[in-house]
């Protein structure tokens, strides 16, 4: 459980640090003049509700994966664990996800600069690459099945299927939001500000899931 | 577009009031309606769980007199009672119910930041409840694995409901977690982003602080339950061996290869212990506001109260293994977890002292909400003290499987939060419905519930010390117990049935109030917090009419020296209070 605890320590330390800054030396019973921005959220005087909701969601998802990794670490110490050889295809998939994340960042930058013409190709390339990743993961599963490596064959296999499956489900969730934004761009409907914010948030989510995948992949390769 | 703050953007928003019955009361996106939906559903399942406990008590008090209760049923009753009470009643009621109602009103916002997701949260919660209740009626019945669902027995032959029952329980939990996450994201974002002008974090009422920190705990802890539920589903349906050891079950090899049941326990309690505080922290916050309001005195040590909530929340993540002393662990780990467990007593005791010090020399009005709040202080101290016993490894080992533990956790996280729930319902009832209830009936309800629960749980401590085992359907080979133990059991059952029946008073009072109760003032308790200052009573959709409130002071300006009234609402500016100020900042 050390991994989960380490993760929690980071989250809680961030939260505590911020709360301390907010509350230290505050004397709420005194009638001090409150500046106009004092009621605003943690990121300054702006409405960043969706960003905060996304970051909170990322904390929840991180907690989810950190706990699986904790379970992984505990379970692999038991006698029946046989390390699994990962399909080579995972490397290709990883490259696809890295490029997808990069293109998303490029699209986001274009959106921020107001270069509308780049949005459609950027979003479509990202979508294709990401779908390619999910498909690639599925093919990797097929390859394992063909090689007789089933989910019940060994706990290492069970964790492999669980981790990759859980990660893919999160990607699919992201693709749902991506599809809504892309549809608006392709059809030319929707407010450009909303589309830009949607792309900005999706980019953060993509980078996050890439990071999660790199951690998972590293762990799978090293154990 | 440059971002503008939520409260500043208010005048740009168009507020469409829902106009049909369905959009107003069924598919409603109004936080107040969603709160009531959450509340009613939670209370409904809570009543089912209450009925289950009555049947368990019938068996324990009068063994063999009730033919319809057999060992299988008994374990199903235990399991469903525990799970419903902890998750589907208390978690849902405090966060989905009170969280939804109070956060936007107390923060001075029009609604939750994401109303559609908020609505979805309720309907997904309802789905989880339907799956849970449906599991009573499937072949084999609901699971009887105990609310902790420990493998291997949870999915091994011999335990009731190992087919559909356990599957539906796990599915229901997963669905509940999705619902909670949608609600939780809303609560956190609303508290952080949608507070009205002047409402700094340190001007928030403690109710919001308790709900806010409990939500963060829930968001970080529920994934542990989700992970364990998914892995157990795999063990059950796909025959993986995450948790299932290599066992032979009734002479048959089920094909598991050597999983770790202890791993499940770690994951479960990593969720399970913070869960105690997910229920307790909102109760702490609410009771602070109730005590301050009805004692006409500012809460003692506000900043300390906020920080105690935060400290308790943080510490609750590093004590989980105190639930696993009997599973066996490295003595150094036992020492570590015993130490952290006992350290939690420090911020908790600070809170208790501060409640008592708030009462000290206050102008105490013994109205119904206040009675329940003071009752809570008693039961919570009581349950907390027995927690000090059980936090120590050497004392926990002999007591762990006895009724002492049942008495402890029912006092600390059963009776105590439920007393706060009642206090809170009585306190905010006039705001929610616009009507008053019958005070006398409310007081009868309090005294019978409070004394009745003591009659149930106080003797259980003695039974525990005497060695009466918990979880048993019948005593079996327990010759070391005197016959009087069974007499005590019968008395406890009578008390339990009495307390269960007493709750009828509450429902009669509330239904009477809805139909014939006198109309209440907009602020019947002369309270300072924003929800009592709404232009409409009860508040309408959008809460604040044309203009959002502006906050000029903290939530606890009661009996401020030099002022005419004994309370100054949060939205009253410094120069608009009824009289000049004699003393500055020395309340």
Interface residues (C-beta under 8 A of the other chain):
Chain A: X1 X4 X5 X8 X11 X12 X15 X16 X19 X22 X23 X26 X27 X28 X29 X30 X31 X34 X36 X37 X38 X39 X40 X41 X42 X45 X46 X47 X48 X49 X52 X53 X56 X57 X59 X60 X61 X63 X64 X67 X68 X70 X71 X74 X75 X78 X79 X80 X151 X152 X154 X155 X158 X162 X166 X193
Chain B: X1 X2 X3 X4 X5 X6 X7 X9 X113 X114 X181 X184 X185 X186 X188 X189 X192 X193 X194 X195 X196 X197 X198 X199 X200 X201 X202 X203 X216 X219 X220 X221 X222 X223 X224 X226 X227 X230 X231 X234 X238 X239 X240 X241 X242 X246 X255 X257 X258 X259 X260 X263 X266 X267 X270 X298 X302 X303 X306 X307 X310 X314 X317 X318 X551 X552 X553 X554 X556 X557 X574 X585 X587
